Amino acid sequence: MKHFKVIFSPNALTDIEKATDYYNEQKAGLGKRFAQQVQSTLKTIKGNPYFSSIR
């Protein structure tokens, strides 16, 4: 199975970092859980990029 590379714009990376910081401010460890979910979702997208529609 071919895996694809996911490329983020600098703005997207900044948004993910800000969201992680925000969640950590709301509750300890929540930002870490968010970051782990982002990584998990990216792994799914890389493994099966045609799973959902292209936006």
PDB file of N, CA, C, O and CB in Angstrom:
ATOM      1  N   MET A   1       0.852  -1.175   0.000  1.00  0.00           N
ATOM      2  CA  MET A   1       0.000   0.000   0.000  1.00  0.00           C
ATOM      3  C   MET A   1       0.896   1.235   0.000  1.00  0.00           C
ATOM      4  O   MET A   1       1.823   1.341   0.802  1.00  0.00           O
ATOM      5  CB  MET A   1      -0.968  -0.001   1.226  1.00  0.00           C
ATOM      6  N   LYS A   2       0.615   2.148  -0.888  1.00  0.00           N
ATOM      7  CA  LYS A   2       1.381   3.379  -0.983  1.00  0.00           C
ATOM      8  C   LYS A   2       0.927   4.368   0.085  1.00  0.00           C
ATOM      9  O   LYS A   2      -0.269   4.579   0.284  1.00  0.00           O
ATOM     10  CB  LYS A   2       1.242   3.995  -2.381  1.00  0.00           C
ATOM     11  N   HIS A   3       1.891   4.965   0.764  1.00  0.00           N
ATOM     12  CA  HIS A   3       1.592   5.999   1.752  1.00  0.00           C
ATOM     13  C   HIS A   3       1.919   7.358   1.145  1.00  0.00           C
ATOM     14  O   HIS A   3       2.854   7.485   0.356  1.00  0.00           O
ATOM     15  CB  HIS A   3       2.392   5.769   3.075  1.00  0.00           C
ATOM     16  N   PHE A   4       1.162   8.345   1.509  1.00  0.00           N
ATOM     17  CA  PHE A   4       1.335   9.685   0.996  1.00  0.00           C
ATOM     18  C   PHE A   4       1.925  10.593   2.061  1.00  0.00           C
ATOM     19  O   PHE A   4       1.830  10.311   3.256  1.00  0.00           O
ATOM     20  CB  PHE A   4       0.011  10.239   0.499  1.00  0.00           C
ATOM     21  N   LYS A   5       2.522  11.663   1.627  1.00  0.00           N
ATOM     22  CA  LYS A   5       3.100  12.653   2.529  1.00  0.00           C
ATOM     23  C   LYS A   5       2.085  13.778   2.719  1.00  0.00           C
ATOM     24  O   LYS A   5       1.525  14.286   1.748  1.00  0.00           O
ATOM     25  CB  LYS A   5       4.459  13.203   1.975  1.00  0.00           C
ATOM     26  N   VAL A   6       1.855  14.162   3.959  1.00  0.00           N
ATOM     27  CA  VAL A   6       0.957  15.272   4.280  1.00  0.00           C
ATOM     28  C   VAL A   6       1.819  16.501   4.527  1.00  0.00           C
ATOM     29  O   VAL A   6       2.751  16.466   5.330  1.00  0.00           O
ATOM     30  CB  VAL A   6       0.050  14.946   5.530  1.00  0.00           C
ATOM     31  N   ILE A   7       1.503  17.578   3.838  1.00  0.00           N
ATOM     32  CA  ILE A   7       2.275  18.811   3.970  1.00  0.00           C
ATOM     33  C   ILE A   7       1.382  19.883   4.580  1.00  0.00           C
ATOM     34  O   ILE A   7       0.252  20.097   4.141  1.00  0.00           O
ATOM     35  CB  ILE A   7       2.841  19.276   2.591  1.00  0.00           C
ATOM     36  N   PHE A   8       1.912  20.551   5.601  1.00  0.00           N
ATOM     37  CA  PHE A   8       1.184  21.618   6.279  1.00  0.00           C
ATOM     38  C   PHE A   8       1.774  22.967   5.903  1.00  0.00           C
ATOM     39  O   PHE A   8       2.982  23.101   5.711  1.00  0.00           O
ATOM     40  CB  PHE A   8       1.217  21.422   7.806  1.00  0.00           C
ATOM     41  N   SER A   9       0.914  23.950   5.802  1.00  0.00           N
ATOM     42  CA  SER A   9       1.401  25.318   5.645  1.00  0.00           C
ATOM     43  C   SER A   9       1.899  25.780   7.014  1.00  0.00           C
ATOM     44  O   SER A   9       1.488  25.232   8.036  1.00  0.00           O
ATOM     45  CB  SER A   9       0.276  26.278   5.082  1.00  0.00           C
ATOM     46  N   PRO A  10       2.769  26.774   7.044  1.00  0.00           N
ATOM     47  CA  PRO A  10       3.226  27.305   8.335  1.00  0.00           C
ATOM     48  C   PRO A  10       2.064  27.780   9.207  1.00  0.00           C
ATOM     49  O   PRO A  10       2.105  27.640  10.429  1.00  0.00           O
ATOM     50  CB  PRO A  10       4.201  28.458   8.111  1.00  0.00           C
ATOM     51  N   ASN A  11       1.026  28.342   8.580  1.00  0.00           N
ATOM     52  CA  ASN A  11      -0.138  28.809   9.347  1.00  0.00           C
ATOM     53  C   ASN A  11      -0.864  27.645  10.010  1.00  0.00           C
ATOM     54  O   ASN A  11      -1.330  27.770  11.143  1.00  0.00           O
ATOM     55  CB  ASN A  11      -1.108  29.579   8.438  1.00  0.00           C
ATOM     56  N   ALA A  12      -0.964  26.526   9.321  1.00  0.00           N
ATOM     57  CA  ALA A  12      -1.635  25.363   9.900  1.00  0.00           C
ATOM     58  C   ALA A  12      -0.857  24.840  11.104  1.00  0.00           C
ATOM     59  O   ALA A  12      -1.448  24.480  12.122  1.00  0.00           O
ATOM     60  CB  ALA A  12      -1.797  24.251   8.846  1.00  0.00           C
ATOM     61  N   LEU A  13       0.455  24.800  10.987  1.00  0.00           N
ATOM     62  CA  LEU A  13       1.273  24.343  12.118  1.00  0.00           C
ATOM     63  C   LEU A  13       1.124  25.277  13.318  1.00  0.00           C
ATOM     64  O   LEU A  13       1.049  24.825  14.461  1.00  0.00           O
ATOM     65  CB  LEU A  13       2.754  24.249  11.707  1.00  0.00           C
ATOM     66  N   THR A  14       1.081  26.565  13.051  1.00  0.00           N
ATOM     67  CA  THR A  14       0.878  27.549  14.117  1.00  0.00           C
ATOM     68  C   THR A  14      -0.480  27.342  14.778  1.00  0.00           C
ATOM     69  O   THR A  14      -0.588  27.414  16.003  1.00  0.00           O
ATOM     70  CB  THR A  14       0.989  28.986  13.562  1.00  0.00           C
ATOM     71  N   ASP A  15      -1.510  27.088  13.989  1.00  0.00           N
ATOM     72  CA  ASP A  15      -2.851  26.850  14.528  1.00  0.00           C
ATOM     73  C   ASP A  15      -2.874  25.612  15.427  1.00  0.00           C
ATOM     74  O   ASP A  15      -3.507  25.625  16.483  1.00  0.00           O
ATOM     75  CB  ASP A  15      -3.865  26.689  13.383  1.00  0.00           C
ATOM     76  N   ILE A  16      -2.190  24.548  15.013  1.00  0.00           N
ATOM     77  CA  ILE A  16      -2.147  23.332  15.824  1.00  0.00           C
ATOM     78  C   ILE A  16      -1.424  23.603  17.137  1.00  0.00           C
ATOM     79  O   ILE A  16      -1.865  23.148  18.193  1.00  0.00           O
ATOM     80  CB  ILE A  16      -1.453  22.187  15.055  1.00  0.00           C
ATOM     81  N   GLU A  17      -0.323  24.338  17.083  1.00  0.00           N
ATOM     82  CA  GLU A  17       0.415  24.682  18.306  1.00  0.00           C
ATOM     83  C   GLU A  17      -0.436  25.538  19.243  1.00  0.00           C
ATOM     84  O   GLU A  17      -0.455  25.312  20.452  1.00  0.00           O
ATOM     85  CB  GLU A  17       1.719  25.424  17.956  1.00  0.00           C
ATOM     86  N   LYS A  18      -1.134  26.515  18.684  1.00  0.00           N
ATOM     87  CA  LYS A  18      -1.996  27.380  19.501  1.00  0.00           C
ATOM     88  C   LYS A  18      -3.137  26.583  20.124  1.00  0.00           C
ATOM     89  O   LYS A  18      -3.487  26.800  21.284  1.00  0.00           O
ATOM     90  CB  LYS A  18      -2.562  28.533  18.653  1.00  0.00           C
ATOM     91  N   ALA A  19      -3.716  25.665  19.359  1.00  0.00           N
ATOM     92  CA  ALA A  19      -4.800  24.840  19.891  1.00  0.00           C
ATOM     93  C   ALA A  19      -4.286  23.950  21.018  1.00  0.00           C
ATOM     94  O   ALA A  19      -4.961  23.778  22.032  1.00  0.00           O
ATOM     95  CB  ALA A  19      -5.427  23.981  18.773  1.00  0.00           C
ATOM     96  N   THR A  20      -3.096  23.386  20.844  1.00  0.00           N
ATOM     97  CA  THR A  20      -2.507  22.548  21.883  1.00  0.00           C
ATOM     98  C   THR A  20      -2.288  23.358  23.156  1.00  0.00           C
ATOM     99  O   THR A  20      -2.607  22.899  24.253  1.00  0.00           O
ATOM    100  CB  THR A  20      -1.179  21.939  21.399  1.00  0.00           C
ATOM    101  N   ASP A  21      -1.746  24.558  23.007  1.00  0.00           N
ATOM    102  CA  ASP A  21      -1.535  25.440  24.165  1.00  0.00           C
ATOM    103  C   ASP A  21      -2.863  25.790  24.833  1.00  0.00           C
ATOM    104  O   ASP A  21      -2.970  25.776  26.060  1.00  0.00           O
ATOM    105  CB  ASP A  21      -0.804  26.729  23.737  1.00  0.00           C
ATOM    106  N   TYR A  22      -3.862  26.101  24.032  1.00  0.00           N
ATOM    107  CA  TYR A  22      -5.179  26.451  24.570  1.00  0.00           C
ATOM    108  C   TYR A  22      -5.744  25.297  25.403  1.00  0.00           C
ATOM    109  O   TYR A  22      -6.201  25.500  26.528  1.00  0.00           O
ATOM    110  CB  TYR A  22      -6.154  26.812  23.425  1.00  0.00           C
ATOM    111  N   TYR A  23      -5.709  24.097  24.846  1.00  0.00           N
ATOM    112  CA  TYR A  23      -6.251  22.941  25.560  1.00  0.00           C
ATOM    113  C   TYR A  23      -5.472  22.655  26.839  1.00  0.00           C
ATOM    114  O   TYR A  23      -6.057  22.245  27.841  1.00  0.00           O
ATOM    115  CB  TYR A  23      -6.237  21.711  24.658  1.00  0.00           C
ATOM    116  N   ASN A  24      -4.161  22.867  26.813  1.00  0.00           N
ATOM    117  CA  ASN A  24      -3.369  22.684  28.027  1.00  0.00           C
ATOM    118  C   ASN A  24      -3.746  23.698  29.101  1.00  0.00           C
ATOM    119  O   ASN A  24      -3.691  23.393  30.293  1.00  0.00           O
ATOM    120  CB  ASN A  24      -1.883  22.794  27.708  1.00  0.00           C
ATOM    121  N   GLU A  25      -4.129  24.899  28.686  1.00  0.00           N
ATOM    122  CA  GLU A  25      -4.573  25.913  29.642  1.00  0.00           C
ATOM    123  C   GLU A  25      -5.920  25.550  30.259  1.00  0.00           C
ATOM    124  O   GLU A  25      -6.196  25.902  31.406  1.00  0.00           O
ATOM    125  CB  GLU A  25      -4.663  27.275  28.961  1.00  0.00           C
ATOM    126  N   GLN A  26      -6.756  24.848  29.499  1.00  0.00           N
ATOM    127  CA  GLN A  26      -8.074  24.469  29.999  1.00  0.00           C
ATOM    128  C   GLN A  26      -7.989  23.344  31.020  1.00  0.00           C
ATOM    129  O   GLN A  26      -8.703  23.338  32.023  1.00  0.00           O
ATOM    130  CB  GLN A  26      -8.972  24.052  28.847  1.00  0.00           C
ATOM    131  N   LYS A  27      -7.099  22.387  30.745  1.00  0.00           N
ATOM    132  CA  LYS A  27      -6.950  21.247  31.640  1.00  0.00           C
ATOM    133  C   LYS A  27      -5.601  20.601  31.374  1.00  0.00           C
ATOM    134  O   LYS A  27      -5.230  20.381  30.221  1.00  0.00           O
ATOM    135  CB  LYS A  27      -8.107  20.223  31.452  1.00  0.00           C
ATOM    136  N   ALA A  28      -4.879  20.301  32.421  1.00  0.00           N
ATOM    137  CA  ALA A  28      -3.559  19.681  32.283  1.00  0.00           C
ATOM    138  C   ALA A  28      -3.662  18.364  31.515  1.00  0.00           C
ATOM    139  O   ALA A  28      -4.480  17.504  31.838  1.00  0.00           O
ATOM    140  CB  ALA A  28      -2.925  19.442  33.669  1.00  0.00           C
ATOM    141  N   GLY A  29      -2.823  18.227  30.503  1.00  0.00           N
ATOM    142  CA  GLY A  29      -2.795  16.999  29.715  1.00  0.00           C
ATOM    143  C   GLY A  29      -3.738  16.985  28.526  1.00  0.00           C
ATOM    144  O   GLY A  29      -3.613  16.132  27.648  1.00  0.00           O
ATOM    145  N   LEU A  30      -4.679  17.917  28.487  1.00  0.00           N
ATOM    146  CA  LEU A  30      -5.647  17.929  27.390  1.00  0.00           C
ATOM    147  C   LEU A  30      -4.976  18.281  26.063  1.00  0.00           C
ATOM    148  O   LEU A  30      -5.330  17.728  25.022  1.00  0.00           O
ATOM    149  CB  LEU A  30      -6.774  18.924  27.686  1.00  0.00           C
ATOM    150  N   GLY A  31      -4.021  19.186  26.098  1.00  0.00           N
ATOM    151  CA  GLY A  31      -3.279  19.540  24.887  1.00  0.00           C
ATOM    152  C   GLY A  31      -2.509  18.358  24.334  1.00  0.00           C
ATOM    153  O   GLY A  31      -2.424  18.171  23.120  1.00  0.00           O
ATOM    154  N   LYS A  32      -1.952  17.563  25.228  1.00  0.00           N
ATOM    155  CA  LYS A  32      -1.223  16.367  24.806  1.00  0.00           C
ATOM    156  C   LYS A  32      -2.174  15.386  24.124  1.00  0.00           C
ATOM    157  O   LYS A  32      -1.833  14.793  23.100  1.00  0.00           O
ATOM    158  CB  LYS A  32      -0.529  15.694  26.015  1.00  0.00           C
ATOM    159  N   ARG A  33      -3.352  15.219  24.689  1.00  0.00           N
ATOM    160  CA  ARG A  33      -4.352  14.330  24.075  1.00  0.00           C
ATOM    161  C   ARG A  33      -4.759  14.842  22.700  1.00  0.00           C
ATOM    162  O   ARG A  33      -4.932  14.060  21.766  1.00  0.00           O
ATOM    163  CB  ARG A  33      -5.595  14.204  24.979  1.00  0.00           C
ATOM    164  N   PHE A  34      -4.910  16.164  22.578  1.00  0.00           N
ATOM    165  CA  PHE A  34      -5.242  16.757  21.289  1.00  0.00           C
ATOM    166  C   PHE A  34      -4.141  16.478  20.267  1.00  0.00           C
ATOM    167  O   PHE A  34      -4.426  16.062  19.144  1.00  0.00           O
ATOM    168  CB  PHE A  34      -5.462  18.269  21.436  1.00  0.00           C
ATOM    169  N   ALA A  35      -2.899  16.704  20.651  1.00  0.00           N
ATOM    170  CA  ALA A  35      -1.768  16.475  19.743  1.00  0.00           C
ATOM    171  C   ALA A  35      -1.682  15.003  19.329  1.00  0.00           C
ATOM    172  O   ALA A  35      -1.376  14.700  18.175  1.00  0.00           O
ATOM    173  CB  ALA A  35      -0.447  16.913  20.410  1.00  0.00           C
ATOM    174  N   GLN A  36      -1.948  14.101  20.254  1.00  0.00           N
ATOM    175  CA  GLN A  36      -1.947  12.680  19.928  1.00  0.00           C
ATOM    176  C   GLN A  36      -3.051  12.343  18.931  1.00  0.00           C
ATOM    177  O   GLN A  36      -2.850  11.522  18.037  1.00  0.00           O
ATOM    178  CB  GLN A  36      -2.110  11.843  21.197  1.00  0.00           C
ATOM    179  N   GLN A  37      -4.202  12.965  19.079  1.00  0.00           N
ATOM    180  CA  GLN A  37      -5.301  12.726  18.149  1.00  0.00           C
ATOM    181  C   GLN A  37      -4.965  13.263  16.761  1.00  0.00           C
ATOM    182  O   GLN A  37      -5.293  12.635  15.754  1.00  0.00           O
ATOM    183  CB  GLN A  37      -6.593  13.371  18.668  1.00  0.00           C
ATOM    184  N   VAL A  38      -4.315  14.416  16.707  1.00  0.00           N
ATOM    185  CA  VAL A  38      -3.881  14.965  15.421  1.00  0.00           C
ATOM    186  C   VAL A  38      -2.937  13.970  14.745  1.00  0.00           C
ATOM    187  O   VAL A  38      -3.093  13.674  13.561  1.00  0.00           O
ATOM    188  CB  VAL A  38      -3.184  16.352  15.609  1.00  0.00           C
ATOM    189  N   GLN A  39      -1.961  13.453  15.492  1.00  0.00           N
ATOM    190  CA  GLN A  39      -1.013  12.480  14.934  1.00  0.00           C
ATOM    191  C   GLN A  39      -1.726  11.221  14.450  1.00  0.00           C
ATOM    192  O   GLN A  39      -1.410  10.699  13.381  1.00  0.00           O
ATOM    193  CB  GLN A  39       0.046  12.108  15.980  1.00  0.00           C
ATOM    194  N   SER A  40      -2.676  10.739  15.224  1.00  0.00           N
ATOM    195  CA  SER A  40      -3.433   9.550  14.846  1.00  0.00           C
ATOM    196  C   SER A  40      -4.223   9.784  13.560  1.00  0.00           C
ATOM    197  O   SER A  40      -4.258   8.926  12.678  1.00  0.00           O
ATOM    198  CB  SER A  40      -4.377   9.141  15.977  1.00  0.00           C
ATOM    199  N   THR A  41      -4.846  10.932  13.468  1.00  0.00           N
ATOM    200  CA  THR A  41      -5.628  11.271  12.278  1.00  0.00           C
ATOM    201  C   THR A  41      -4.727  11.387  11.054  1.00  0.00           C
ATOM    202  O   THR A  41      -5.089  10.935   9.968  1.00  0.00           O
ATOM    203  CB  THR A  41      -6.398  12.584  12.494  1.00  0.00           C
ATOM    204  N   LEU A  42      -3.554  11.992  11.227  1.00  0.00           N
ATOM    205  CA  LEU A  42      -2.611  12.105  10.118  1.00  0.00           C
ATOM    206  C   LEU A  42      -2.149  10.731   9.640  1.00  0.00           C
ATOM    207  O   LEU A  42      -2.003  10.507   8.438  1.00  0.00           O
ATOM    208  CB  LEU A  42      -1.405  12.947  10.532  1.00  0.00           C
ATOM    209  N   LYS A  43      -1.925   9.829  10.559  1.00  0.00           N
ATOM    210  CA  LYS A  43      -1.521   8.472  10.198  1.00  0.00           C
ATOM    211  C   LYS A  43      -2.614   7.806   9.358  1.00  0.00           C
ATOM    212  O   LYS A  43      -2.322   7.126   8.373  1.00  0.00           O
ATOM    213  CB  LYS A  43      -1.225   7.633  11.467  1.00  0.00           C
ATOM    214  N   THR A  44      -3.861   8.004   9.752  1.00  0.00           N
ATOM    215  CA  THR A  44      -4.987   7.448   9.001  1.00  0.00           C
ATOM    216  C   THR A  44      -5.063   8.051   7.603  1.00  0.00           C
ATOM    217  O   THR A  44      -5.273   7.332   6.627  1.00  0.00           O
ATOM    218  CB  THR A  44      -6.303   7.691   9.751  1.00  0.00           C
ATOM    219  N   ILE A  45      -4.893   9.358   7.505  1.00  0.00           N
ATOM    220  CA  ILE A  45      -4.943  10.041   6.209  1.00  0.00           C
ATOM    221  C   ILE A  45      -3.809   9.565   5.302  1.00  0.00           C
ATOM    222  O   ILE A  45      -4.017   9.316   4.114  1.00  0.00           O
ATOM    223  CB  ILE A  45      -4.864  11.569   6.401  1.00  0.00           C
ATOM    224  N   LYS A  46      -2.611   9.443   5.871  1.00  0.00           N
ATOM    225  CA  LYS A  46      -1.465   8.989   5.079  1.00  0.00           C
ATOM    226  C   LYS A  46      -1.687   7.574   4.551  1.00  0.00           C
ATOM    227  O   LYS A  46      -1.326   7.274   3.413  1.00  0.00           O
ATOM    228  CB  LYS A  46      -0.181   9.041   5.920  1.00  0.00           C
ATOM    229  N   GLY A  47      -2.264   6.724   5.351  1.00  0.00           N
ATOM    230  CA  GLY A  47      -2.481   5.335   4.965  1.00  0.00           C
ATOM    231  C   GLY A  47      -3.634   5.135   4.013  1.00  0.00           C
ATOM    232  O   GLY A  47      -3.643   4.175   3.242  1.00  0.00           O
ATOM    233  N   ASN A  48      -4.619   6.035   4.055  1.00  0.00           N
ATOM    234  CA  ASN A  48      -5.796   5.885   3.205  1.00  0.00           C
ATOM    235  C   ASN A  48      -6.314   7.271   2.816  1.00  0.00           C
ATOM    236  O   ASN A  48      -7.344   7.713   3.324  1.00  0.00           O
ATOM    237  CB  ASN A  48      -6.906   5.062   3.929  1.00  0.00           C
ATOM    238  N   PRO A  49      -5.600   7.962   1.912  1.00  0.00           N
ATOM    239  CA  PRO A  49      -5.960   9.346   1.584  1.00  0.00           C
ATOM    240  C   PRO A  49      -7.291   9.484   0.847  1.00  0.00           C
ATOM    241  O   PRO A  49      -7.839  10.584   0.780  1.00  0.00           O
ATOM    242  CB  PRO A  49      -4.877   9.958   0.753  1.00  0.00           C
ATOM    243  N   TYR A  50      -7.813   8.408   0.301  1.00  0.00           N
ATOM    244  CA  TYR A  50      -9.076   8.498  -0.431  1.00  0.00           C
ATOM    245  C   TYR A  50     -10.269   8.090   0.429  1.00  0.00           C
ATOM    246  O   TYR A  50     -11.369   7.877  -0.082  1.00  0.00           O
ATOM    247  CB  TYR A  50      -9.019   7.629  -1.677  1.00  0.00           C
ATOM    248  N   PHE A  51     -10.044   7.983   1.734  1.00  0.00           N
ATOM    249  CA  PHE A  51     -11.101   7.587   2.680  1.00  0.00           C
ATOM    250  C   PHE A  51     -12.262   8.575   2.692  1.00  0.00           C
ATOM    251  O   PHE A  51     -13.418   8.177   2.840  1.00  0.00           O
ATOM    252  CB  PHE A  51     -10.526   7.461   4.088  1.00  0.00           C
ATOM    253  N   SER A  52     -11.959   9.858   2.538  1.00  0.00           N
ATOM    254  CA  SER A  52     -13.007  10.879   2.551  1.00  0.00           C
ATOM    255  C   SER A  52     -12.816  11.820   1.378  1.00  0.00           C
ATOM    256  O   SER A  52     -11.885  11.660   0.589  1.00  0.00           O
ATOM    257  CB  SER A  52     -13.000  11.665   3.881  1.00  0.00           C
ATOM    258  N   SER A  53     -13.691  12.792   1.267  1.00  0.00           N
ATOM    259  CA  SER A  53     -13.635  13.711   0.138  1.00  0.00           C
ATOM    260  C   SER A  53     -12.452  14.676   0.275  1.00  0.00           C
ATOM    261  O   SER A  53     -11.959  14.939   1.372  1.00  0.00           O
ATOM    262  CB  SER A  53     -14.951  14.495   0.026  1.00  0.00           C
ATOM    263  N   ILE A  54     -12.023  15.183  -0.859  1.00  0.00           N
ATOM    264  CA  ILE A  54     -10.915  16.146  -0.903  1.00  0.00           C
ATOM    265  C   ILE A  54     -11.485  17.536  -0.744  1.00  0.00           C
ATOM    266  O   ILE A  54     -12.469  17.894  -1.390  1.00  0.00           O
ATOM    267  CB  ILE A  54     -10.102  16.029  -2.232  1.00  0.00           C
ATOM    268  N   ARG A  55     -10.857  18.322   0.126  1.00  0.00           N
ATOM    269  CA  ARG A  55     -11.305  19.697   0.380  1.00  0.00           C
ATOM    270  C   ARG A  55     -10.200  20.658   0.040  1.00  0.00           C
ATOM    271  O   ARG A  55     -10.370  21.869   0.181  1.00  0.00           O
ATOM    272  CB  ARG A  55     -11.743  19.884   1.844  1.00  0.00           C
TER     273      ARG A  55
END
